[in-house]
């Protein structure tokens, strides 16, 4: 599983069992009005559903 962290949303990608191809796994929205503790709960739900062996978190340093 790969997480593409952003201020407003976190993109999720799930790889196939051979770790060759990743497919979109959805987006966790982070609305400004939402409670901060809701985001980890939603991510934990996705992690429990997919049961990944590894989680990779990408942090964008530049939009270029």
mmCIF file of the N, C-alpha and C atoms, coordinates in Angstrom:
data_MODEL
# 
_entry.id   MODEL 
# 
loop_
_atom_site.group_PDB 
_atom_site.id 
_atom_site.type_symbol 
_atom_site.label_atom_id 
_atom_site.label_alt_id 
_atom_site.label_comp_id 
_atom_site.label_asym_id 
_atom_site.label_entity_id 
_atom_site.label_seq_id 
_atom_site.pdbx_PDB_ins_code 
_atom_site.Cartn_x 
_atom_site.Cartn_y 
_atom_site.Cartn_z 
_atom_site.occupancy 
_atom_site.B_iso_or_equiv 
_atom_site.pdbx_formal_charge 
_atom_site.auth_seq_id 
_atom_site.auth_comp_id 
_atom_site.auth_asym_id 
_atom_site.auth_atom_id 
_atom_site.pdbx_PDB_model_num 
ATOM 1   N N  . UNK A 1 1  ? 0.855   -1.159 0.000   1.00 0.00 ? 1  UNK A N  1 
ATOM 2   C CA . UNK A 1 1  ? 0.000   0.000  0.000   1.00 0.00 ? 1  UNK A CA 1 
ATOM 3   C C  . UNK A 1 1  ? 0.904   1.225  0.000   1.00 0.00 ? 1  UNK A C  1 
ATOM 4   N N  . UNK A 1 2  ? 0.508   2.212  -0.790  1.00 0.00 ? 2  UNK A N  1 
ATOM 5   C CA . UNK A 1 2  ? 1.223   3.478  -0.823  1.00 0.00 ? 2  UNK A CA 1 
ATOM 6   C C  . UNK A 1 2  ? 0.245   4.597  -0.496  1.00 0.00 ? 2  UNK A C  1 
ATOM 7   N N  . UNK A 1 3  ? 0.694   5.528  0.324   1.00 0.00 ? 3  UNK A N  1 
ATOM 8   C CA . UNK A 1 3  ? -0.111  6.684  0.693   1.00 0.00 ? 3  UNK A CA 1 
ATOM 9   C C  . UNK A 1 3  ? 0.575   7.926  0.164   1.00 0.00 ? 3  UNK A C  1 
ATOM 10  N N  . UNK A 1 4  ? -0.165  8.727  -0.575  1.00 0.00 ? 4  UNK A N  1 
ATOM 11  C CA . UNK A 1 4  ? 0.346   9.986  -1.107  1.00 0.00 ? 4  UNK A CA 1 
ATOM 12  C C  . UNK A 1 4  ? -0.242  11.097 -0.253  1.00 0.00 ? 4  UNK A C  1 
ATOM 13  N N  . UNK A 1 5  ? 0.539   11.562 0.708   1.00 0.00 ? 5  UNK A N  1 
ATOM 14  C CA . UNK A 1 5  ? 0.051   12.510 1.710   1.00 0.00 ? 5  UNK A CA 1 
ATOM 15  C C  . UNK A 1 5  ? -0.038  13.924 1.151   1.00 0.00 ? 5  UNK A C  1 
ATOM 16  N N  . UNK A 1 6  ? -1.164  14.561 1.394   1.00 0.00 ? 6  UNK A N  1 
ATOM 17  C CA . UNK A 1 6  ? -1.369  15.957 1.039   1.00 0.00 ? 6  UNK A CA 1 
ATOM 18  C C  . UNK A 1 6  ? -2.155  16.645 2.133   1.00 0.00 ? 6  UNK A C  1 
ATOM 19  N N  . UNK A 1 7  ? -2.181  17.961 2.109   1.00 0.00 ? 7  UNK A N  1 
ATOM 20  C CA . UNK A 1 7  ? -2.887  18.712 3.155   1.00 0.00 ? 7  UNK A CA 1 
ATOM 21  C C  . UNK A 1 7  ? -4.392  18.512 3.131   1.00 0.00 ? 7  UNK A C  1 
ATOM 22  N N  . UNK A 1 8  ? -4.963  18.339 1.949   1.00 0.00 ? 8  UNK A N  1 
ATOM 23  C CA . UNK A 1 8  ? -6.420  18.200 1.834   1.00 0.00 ? 8  UNK A CA 1 
ATOM 24  C C  . UNK A 1 8  ? -6.896  16.777 1.624   1.00 0.00 ? 8  UNK A C  1 
ATOM 25  N N  . UNK A 1 9  ? -6.040  15.946 1.069   1.00 0.00 ? 9  UNK A N  1 
ATOM 26  C CA . UNK A 1 9  ? -6.443  14.557 0.824   1.00 0.00 ? 9  UNK A CA 1 
ATOM 27  C C  . UNK A 1 9  ? -5.220  13.648 0.839   1.00 0.00 ? 9  UNK A C  1 
ATOM 28  N N  . UNK A 1 10 ? -5.495  12.390 1.110   1.00 0.00 ? 10 UNK A N  1 
ATOM 29  C CA . UNK A 1 10 ? -4.460  11.363 1.094   1.00 0.00 ? 10 UNK A CA 1 
ATOM 30  C C  . UNK A 1 10 ? -4.873  10.339 0.052   1.00 0.00 ? 10 UNK A C  1 
ATOM 31  N N  . UNK A 1 11 ? -4.050  10.191 -0.975  1.00 0.00 ? 11 UNK A N  1 
ATOM 32  C CA . UNK A 1 11 ? -4.318  9.221  -2.026  1.00 0.00 ? 11 UNK A CA 1 
ATOM 33  C C  . UNK A 1 11 ? -3.798  7.856  -1.614  1.00 0.00 ? 11 UNK A C  1 
ATOM 34  N N  . UNK A 1 12 ? -4.535  6.827  -2.004  1.00 0.00 ? 12 UNK A N  1 
ATOM 35  C CA . UNK A 1 12 ? -4.169  5.458  -1.633  1.00 0.00 ? 12 UNK A CA 1 
ATOM 36  C C  . UNK A 1 12 ? -4.003  4.625  -2.899  1.00 0.00 ? 12 UNK A C  1 
ATOM 37  N N  . UNK A 1 13 ? -2.915  3.868  -2.963  1.00 0.00 ? 13 UNK A N  1 
ATOM 38  C CA . UNK A 1 13 ? -2.687  2.920  -4.057  1.00 0.00 ? 13 UNK A CA 1 
ATOM 39  C C  . UNK A 1 13 ? -2.407  1.556  -3.441  1.00 0.00 ? 13 UNK A C  1 
ATOM 40  N N  . UNK A 1 14 ? -2.944  0.534  -4.066  1.00 0.00 ? 14 UNK A N  1 
ATOM 41  C CA . UNK A 1 14 ? -2.781  -0.838 -3.592  1.00 0.00 ? 14 UNK A CA 1 
ATOM 42  C C  . UNK A 1 14 ? -2.077  -1.637 -4.683  1.00 0.00 ? 14 UNK A C  1 
ATOM 43  N N  . UNK A 1 15 ? -1.027  -2.374 -4.311  1.00 0.00 ? 15 UNK A N  1 
ATOM 44  C CA . UNK A 1 15 ? -0.340  -3.181 -5.321  1.00 0.00 ? 15 UNK A CA 1 
ATOM 45  C C  . UNK A 1 15 ? -0.946  -4.574 -5.408  1.00 0.00 ? 15 UNK A C  1 
ATOM 46  N N  . UNK A 1 16 ? -0.674  -5.218 -6.515  1.00 0.00 ? 16 UNK A N  1 
ATOM 47  C CA . UNK A 1 16 ? -1.127  -6.599 -6.686  1.00 0.00 ? 16 UNK A CA 1 
ATOM 48  C C  . UNK A 1 16 ? -0.241  -7.520 -5.837  1.00 0.00 ? 16 UNK A C  1 
ATOM 49  N N  . UNK A 1 17 ? -0.614  -8.786 -5.688  1.00 0.00 ? 17 UNK A N  1 
ATOM 50  C CA . UNK A 1 17 ? 0.169   -9.697 -4.842  1.00 0.00 ? 17 UNK A CA 1 
ATOM 51  C C  . UNK A 1 17 ? 1.629   -9.871 -5.264  1.00 0.00 ? 17 UNK A C  1 
ATOM 52  N N  . UNK A 1 18 ? 1.932   -9.635 -6.547  1.00 0.00 ? 18 UNK A N  1 
ATOM 53  C CA . UNK A 1 18 ? 3.319   -9.777 -7.006  1.00 0.00 ? 18 UNK A CA 1 
ATOM 54  C C  . UNK A 1 18 ? 4.109   -8.471 -6.870  1.00 0.00 ? 18 UNK A C  1 
ATOM 55  N N  . UNK A 1 19 ? 3.461   -7.425 -6.389  1.00 0.00 ? 19 UNK A N  1 
ATOM 56  C CA . UNK A 1 19 ? 4.086   -6.101 -6.222  1.00 0.00 ? 19 UNK A CA 1 
ATOM 57  C C  . UNK A 1 19 ? 4.580   -5.525 -7.546  1.00 0.00 ? 19 UNK A C  1 
ATOM 58  N N  . UNK A 1 20 ? 3.835   -5.807 -8.617  1.00 0.00 ? 20 UNK A N  1 
ATOM 59  C CA . UNK A 1 20 ? 4.210   -5.344 -9.941  1.00 0.00 ? 20 UNK A CA 1 
ATOM 60  C C  . UNK A 1 20 ? 3.390   -4.146 -10.381 1.00 0.00 ? 20 UNK A C  1 
ATOM 61  N N  . UNK A 1 21 ? 2.090   -4.164 -10.112 1.00 0.00 ? 21 UNK A N  1 
ATOM 62  C CA . UNK A 1 21 ? 1.189   -3.115 -10.587 1.00 0.00 ? 21 UNK A CA 1 
ATOM 63  C C  . UNK A 1 21 ? 0.399   -2.549 -9.409  1.00 0.00 ? 21 UNK A C  1 
ATOM 64  N N  . UNK A 1 22 ? 0.316   -1.226 -9.364  1.00 0.00 ? 22 UNK A N  1 
ATOM 65  C CA . UNK A 1 22 ? -0.494  -0.572 -8.327  1.00 0.00 ? 22 UNK A CA 1 
ATOM 66  C C  . UNK A 1 22 ? -1.773  -0.044 -8.957  1.00 0.00 ? 22 UNK A C  1 
ATOM 67  N N  . UNK A 1 23 ? -2.859  -0.167 -8.239  1.00 0.00 ? 23 UNK A N  1 
ATOM 68  C CA . UNK A 1 23 ? -4.140  0.360  -8.692  1.00 0.00 ? 23 UNK A CA 1 
ATOM 69  C C  . UNK A 1 23 ? -4.658  1.368  -7.663  1.00 0.00 ? 23 UNK A C  1 
ATOM 70  N N  . UNK A 1 24 ? -5.462  2.324  -8.116  1.00 0.00 ? 24 UNK A N  1 
ATOM 71  C CA . UNK A 1 24 ? -6.006  3.309  -7.174  1.00 0.00 ? 24 UNK A CA 1 
ATOM 72  C C  . UNK A 1 24 ? -6.836  2.629  -6.090  1.00 0.00 ? 24 UNK A C  1 
ATOM 73  N N  . UNK A 1 25 ? -6.635  3.076  -4.862  1.00 0.00 ? 25 UNK A N  1 
ATOM 74  C CA . UNK A 1 25 ? -7.363  2.504  -3.746  1.00 0.00 ? 25 UNK A CA 1 
ATOM 75  C C  . UNK A 1 25 ? -8.295  3.497  -3.078  1.00 0.00 ? 25 UNK A C  1 
ATOM 76  N N  . UNK A 1 26 ? -8.400  4.683  -3.659  1.00 0.00 ? 26 UNK A N  1 
ATOM 77  C CA . UNK A 1 26 ? -9.304  5.676  -3.109  1.00 0.00 ? 26 UNK A CA 1 
ATOM 78  C C  . UNK A 1 26 ? -8.580  6.880  -2.540  1.00 0.00 ? 26 UNK A C  1 
ATOM 79  N N  . UNK A 1 27 ? -9.360  7.733  -1.923  1.00 0.00 ? 27 UNK A N  1 
ATOM 80  C CA . UNK A 1 27 ? -8.852  8.984  -1.355  1.00 0.00 ? 27 UNK A CA 1 
ATOM 81  C C  . UNK A 1 27 ? -9.493  9.190  0.005   1.00 0.00 ? 27 UNK A C  1 
ATOM 82  N N  . UNK A 1 28 ? -8.703  9.624  0.960   1.00 0.00 ? 28 UNK A N  1 
ATOM 83  C CA . UNK A 1 28 ? -9.232  10.023 2.262   1.00 0.00 ? 28 UNK A CA 1 
ATOM 84  C C  . UNK A 1 28 ? -9.187  11.553 2.287   1.00 0.00 ? 28 UNK A C  1 
ATOM 85  N N  . UNK A 1 29 ? -10.355 12.164 2.346   1.00 0.00 ? 29 UNK A N  1 
ATOM 86  C CA . UNK A 1 29 ? -10.455 13.619 2.367   1.00 0.00 ? 29 UNK A CA 1 
ATOM 87  C C  . UNK A 1 29 ? -10.148 14.144 3.764   1.00 0.00 ? 29 UNK A C  1 
ATOM 88  N N  . UNK A 1 30 ? -9.538  15.327 3.818   1.00 0.00 ? 30 UNK A N  1 
ATOM 89  C CA . UNK A 1 30 ? -9.243  15.982 5.075   1.00 0.00 ? 30 UNK A CA 1 
ATOM 90  C C  . UNK A 1 30 ? -9.877  17.375 5.072   1.00 0.00 ? 30 UNK A C  1 
ATOM 91  N N  . UNK A 1 31 ? -11.189 17.449 5.186   1.00 0.00 ? 31 UNK A N  1 
ATOM 92  C CA . UNK A 1 31 ? -11.831 18.762 5.166   1.00 0.00 ? 31 UNK A CA 1 
ATOM 93  C C  . UNK A 1 31 ? -11.354 19.616 6.338   1.00 0.00 ? 31 UNK A C  1 
ATOM 94  N N  . UNK A 1 32 ? -11.282 20.899 6.116   1.00 0.00 ? 32 UNK A N  1 
ATOM 95  C CA . UNK A 1 32 ? -10.820 21.809 7.175   1.00 0.00 ? 32 UNK A CA 1 
ATOM 96  C C  . UNK A 1 32 ? -11.709 21.755 8.397   1.00 0.00 ? 32 UNK A C  1 
ATOM 97  N N  . UNK A 1 33 ? -12.993 21.502 8.197   1.00 0.00 ? 33 UNK A N  1 
ATOM 98  C CA . UNK A 1 33 ? -13.928 21.490 9.324   1.00 0.00 ? 33 UNK A CA 1 
ATOM 99  C C  . UNK A 1 33 ? -13.953 20.156 10.072  1.00 0.00 ? 33 UNK A C  1 
ATOM 100 N N  . UNK A 1 34 ? -13.287 19.138 9.512   1.00 0.00 ? 34 UNK A N  1 
ATOM 101 C CA . UNK A 1 34 ? -13.324 17.809 10.138  1.00 0.00 ? 34 UNK A CA 1 
ATOM 102 C C  . UNK A 1 34 ? -12.410 17.759 11.359  1.00 0.00 ? 34 UNK A C  1 
ATOM 103 N N  . UNK A 1 35 ? -12.742 16.875 12.260  1.00 0.00 ? 35 UNK A N  1 
ATOM 104 C CA . UNK A 1 35 ? -11.890 16.666 13.424  1.00 0.00 ? 35 UNK A CA 1 
ATOM 105 C C  . UNK A 1 35 ? -10.624 15.944 12.978  1.00 0.00 ? 35 UNK A C  1 
ATOM 106 N N  . UNK A 1 36 ? -9.457  16.376 13.438  1.00 0.00 ? 36 UNK A N  1 
ATOM 107 C CA . UNK A 1 36 ? -8.195  15.747 13.001  1.00 0.00 ? 36 UNK A CA 1 
ATOM 108 C C  . UNK A 1 36 ? -8.125  14.254 13.297  1.00 0.00 ? 36 UNK A C  1 
ATOM 109 N N  . UNK A 1 37 ? -8.788  13.796 14.351  1.00 0.00 ? 37 UNK A N  1 
ATOM 110 C CA . UNK A 1 37 ? -8.701  12.375 14.698  1.00 0.00 ? 37 UNK A CA 1 
ATOM 111 C C  . UNK A 1 37 ? -9.480  11.485 13.744  1.00 0.00 ? 37 UNK A C  1 
ATOM 112 N N  . UNK A 1 38 ? -10.342 12.044 12.898  1.00 0.00 ? 38 UNK A N  1 
ATOM 113 C CA . UNK A 1 38 ? -11.110 11.237 11.950  1.00 0.00 ? 38 UNK A CA 1 
ATOM 114 C C  . UNK A 1 38 ? -10.246 10.676 10.830  1.00 0.00 ? 38 UNK A C  1 
ATOM 115 N N  . UNK A 1 39 ? -9.195  11.399 10.436  1.00 0.00 ? 39 UNK A N  1 
ATOM 116 C CA . UNK A 1 39 ? -8.351  10.941 9.325   1.00 0.00 ? 39 UNK A CA 1 
ATOM 117 C C  . UNK A 1 39 ? -7.632  9.641  9.690   1.00 0.00 ? 39 UNK A C  1 
ATOM 118 N N  . UNK A 1 40 ? -6.952  9.539  10.827  1.00 0.00 ? 40 UNK A N  1 
ATOM 119 C CA . UNK A 1 40 ? -6.312  8.253  11.156  1.00 0.00 ? 40 UNK A CA 1 
ATOM 120 C C  . UNK A 1 40 ? -7.310  7.106  11.266  1.00 0.00 ? 40 UNK A C  1 
ATOM 121 N N  . UNK A 1 41 ? -8.499  7.381  11.752  1.00 0.00 ? 41 UNK A N  1 
ATOM 122 C CA . UNK A 1 41 ? -9.514  6.316  11.849  1.00 0.00 ? 41 UNK A CA 1 
ATOM 123 C C  . UNK A 1 41 ? -9.894  5.799  10.469  1.00 0.00 ? 41 UNK A C  1 
ATOM 124 N N  . UNK A 1 42 ? -10.070 6.713  9.512   1.00 0.00 ? 42 UNK A N  1 
ATOM 125 C CA . UNK A 1 42 ? -10.432 6.286  8.155   1.00 0.00 ? 42 UNK A CA 1 
ATOM 126 C C  . UNK A 1 42 ? -9.285  5.523  7.513   1.00 0.00 ? 42 UNK A C  1 
ATOM 127 N N  . UNK A 1 43 ? -8.052  5.974  7.727   1.00 0.00 ? 43 UNK A N  1 
ATOM 128 C CA . UNK A 1 43 ? -6.897  5.246  7.188   1.00 0.00 ? 43 UNK A CA 1 
ATOM 129 C C  . UNK A 1 43 ? -6.801  3.857  7.814   1.00 0.00 ? 43 UNK A C  1 
ATOM 130 N N  . UNK A 1 44 ? -7.040  3.775  9.090   1.00 0.00 ? 44 UNK A N  1 
ATOM 131 C CA . UNK A 1 44 ? -6.995  2.477  9.766   1.00 0.00 ? 44 UNK A CA 1 
ATOM 132 C C  . UNK A 1 44 ? -8.047  1.527  9.209   1.00 0.00 ? 44 UNK A C  1 
ATOM 133 N N  . UNK A 1 45 ? -9.223  2.043  8.865   1.00 0.00 ? 45 UNK A N  1 
ATOM 134 C CA . UNK A 1 45 ? -10.259 1.210  8.248   1.00 0.00 ? 45 UNK A CA 1 
ATOM 135 C C  . UNK A 1 45 ? -9.769  0.628  6.925   1.00 0.00 ? 45 UNK A C  1 
ATOM 136 N N  . UNK A 1 46 ? -9.126  1.455  6.103   1.00 0.00 ? 46 UNK A N  1 
ATOM 137 C CA . UNK A 1 46 ? -8.613  0.992  4.803   1.00 0.00 ? 46 UNK A CA 1 
ATOM 138 C C  . UNK A 1 46 ? -7.512  -0.039 5.025   1.00 0.00 ? 46 UNK A C  1 
ATOM 139 N N  . UNK A 1 47 ? -6.644  0.210  5.987   1.00 0.00 ? 47 UNK A N  1 
ATOM 140 C CA . UNK A 1 47 ? -5.558  -0.733 6.268   1.00 0.00 ? 47 UNK A CA 1 
ATOM 141 C C  . UNK A 1 47 ? -6.118  -2.072 6.734   1.00 0.00 ? 47 UNK A C  1 
ATOM 142 N N  . UNK A 1 48 ? -7.125  -2.048 7.557   1.00 0.00 ? 48 UNK A N  1 
ATOM 143 C CA . UNK A 1 48 ? -7.731  -3.305 8.015   1.00 0.00 ? 48 UNK A CA 1 
ATOM 144 C C  . UNK A 1 48 ? -8.391  -4.067 6.871   1.00 0.00 ? 48 UNK A C  1 
ATOM 145 N N  . UNK A 1 49 ? -9.000  -3.329 5.945   1.00 0.00 ? 49 UNK A N  1 
ATOM 146 C CA . UNK A 1 49 ? -9.668  -3.972 4.800   1.00 0.00 ? 49 UNK A CA 1 
ATOM 147 C C  . UNK A 1 49 ? -8.671  -4.645 3.866   1.00 0.00 ? 49 UNK A C  1 
ATOM 148 N N  . UNK A 1 50 ? -7.555  -3.975 3.605   1.00 0.00 ? 50 UNK A N  1 
ATOM 149 C CA . UNK A 1 50 ? -6.608  -4.474 2.601   1.00 0.00 ? 50 UNK A CA 1 
ATOM 150 C C  . UNK A 1 50 ? -5.496  -5.325 3.193   1.00 0.00 ? 50 UNK A C  1 
ATOM 151 N N  . UNK A 1 51 ? -5.224  -5.203 4.480   1.00 0.00 ? 51 UNK A N  1 
ATOM 152 C CA . UNK A 1 51 ? -4.199  -5.977 5.179   1.00 0.00 ? 51 UNK A CA 1 
ATOM 153 C C  . UNK A 1 51 ? -2.866  -5.981 4.422   1.00 0.00 ? 51 UNK A C  1 
ATOM 154 N N  . UNK A 1 52 ? -2.262  -4.794 4.199   1.00 0.00 ? 52 UNK A N  1 
ATOM 155 C CA . UNK A 1 52 ? -1.004  -4.743 3.445   1.00 0.00 ? 52 UNK A CA 1 
ATOM 156 C C  . UNK A 1 52 ? 0.175   -5.270 4.259   1.00 0.00 ? 52 UNK A C  1 
ATOM 157 N N  . UNK A 1 53 ? 1.179   -5.791 3.570   1.00 0.00 ? 53 UNK A N  1 
ATOM 158 C CA . UNK A 1 53 ? 2.387   -6.239 4.259   1.00 0.00 ? 53 UNK A CA 1 
ATOM 159 C C  . UNK A 1 53 ? 3.342   -5.073 4.494   1.00 0.00 ? 53 UNK A C  1 
ATOM 160 N N  . UNK A 1 54 ? 3.220   -4.027 3.666   1.00 0.00 ? 54 UNK A N  1 
ATOM 161 C CA . UNK A 1 54 ? 4.080   -2.849 3.762   1.00 0.00 ? 54 UNK A CA 1 
ATOM 162 C C  . UNK A 1 54 ? 3.258   -1.610 3.453   1.00 0.00 ? 54 UNK A C  1 
ATOM 163 N N  . UNK A 1 55 ? 3.566   -0.518 4.132   1.00 0.00 ? 55 UNK A N  1 
ATOM 164 C CA . UNK A 1 55 ? 2.929   0.768  3.836   1.00 0.00 ? 55 UNK A CA 1 
ATOM 165 C C  . UNK A 1 55 ? 4.030   1.774  3.534   1.00 0.00 ? 55 UNK A C  1 
ATOM 166 N N  . UNK A 1 56 ? 3.940   2.390  2.373   1.00 0.00 ? 56 UNK A N  1 
ATOM 167 C CA . UNK A 1 56 ? 4.894   3.388  1.922   1.00 0.00 ? 56 UNK A CA 1 
ATOM 168 C C  . UNK A 1 56 ? 4.196   4.738  1.932   1.00 0.00 ? 56 UNK A C  1 
ATOM 169 N N  . UNK A 1 57 ? 4.815   5.751  2.537   1.00 0.00 ? 57 UNK A N  1 
ATOM 170 C CA . UNK A 1 57 ? 4.214   7.084  2.579   1.00 0.00 ? 57 UNK A CA 1 
ATOM 171 C C  . UNK A 1 57 ? 5.093   8.023  1.776   1.00 0.00 ? 57 UNK A C  1 
ATOM 172 N N  . UNK A 1 58 ? 4.482   8.639  0.762   1.00 0.00 ? 58 UNK A N  1 
ATOM 173 C CA . UNK A 1 58 ? 5.194   9.619  -0.051  1.00 0.00 ? 58 UNK A CA 1 
ATOM 174 C C  . UNK A 1 58 ? 4.802   11.024 0.393   1.00 0.00 ? 58 UNK A C  1 
ATOM 175 N N  . UNK A 1 59 ? 5.807   11.887 0.507   1.00 0.00 ? 59 UNK A N  1 
ATOM 176 C CA . UNK A 1 59 ? 5.549   13.268 0.892   1.00 0.00 ? 59 UNK A CA 1 
ATOM 177 C C  . UNK A 1 59 ? 6.050   14.158 -0.238  1.00 0.00 ? 59 UNK A C  1 
ATOM 178 N N  . UNK A 1 60 ? 5.146   14.932 -0.858  1.00 0.00 ? 60 UNK A N  1 
ATOM 179 C CA . UNK A 1 60 ? 5.564   15.793 -1.967  1.00 0.00 ? 60 UNK A CA 1 
ATOM 180 C C  . UNK A 1 60 ? 6.387   16.977 -1.467  1.00 0.00 ? 60 UNK A C  1 
ATOM 181 N N  . UNK A 1 61 ? 7.535   17.191 -2.081  1.00 0.00 ? 61 UNK A N  1 
ATOM 182 C CA . UNK A 1 61 ? 8.370   18.331 -1.745  1.00 0.00 ? 61 UNK A CA 1 
ATOM 183 C C  . UNK A 1 61 ? 8.175   19.478 -2.718  1.00 0.00 ? 61 UNK A C  1 
ATOM 184 N N  . UNK A 1 62 ? 7.691   19.155 -3.918  1.00 0.00 ? 62 UNK A N  1 
ATOM 185 C CA . UNK A 1 62 ? 7.498   20.167 -4.952  1.00 0.00 ? 62 UNK A CA 1 
ATOM 186 C C  . UNK A 1 62 ? 6.389   19.691 -5.880  1.00 0.00 ? 62 UNK A C  1 
ATOM 187 N N  . UNK A 1 63 ? 5.609   20.616 -6.395  1.00 0.00 ? 63 UNK A N  1 
ATOM 188 C CA . UNK A 1 63 ? 4.547   20.248 -7.326  1.00 0.00 ? 63 UNK A CA 1 
ATOM 189 C C  . UNK A 1 63 ? 5.039   20.149 -8.764  1.00 0.00 ? 63 UNK A C  1 
ATOM 190 N N  . UNK A 1 64 ? 6.318   20.409 -9.007  1.00 0.00 ? 64 UNK A N  1 
ATOM 191 C CA . UNK A 1 64 ? 6.886   20.333 -10.363 1.00 0.00 ? 64 UNK A CA 1 
ATOM 192 C C  . UNK A 1 64 ? 7.053   18.881 -10.770 1.00 0.00 ? 64 UNK A C  1 
# 
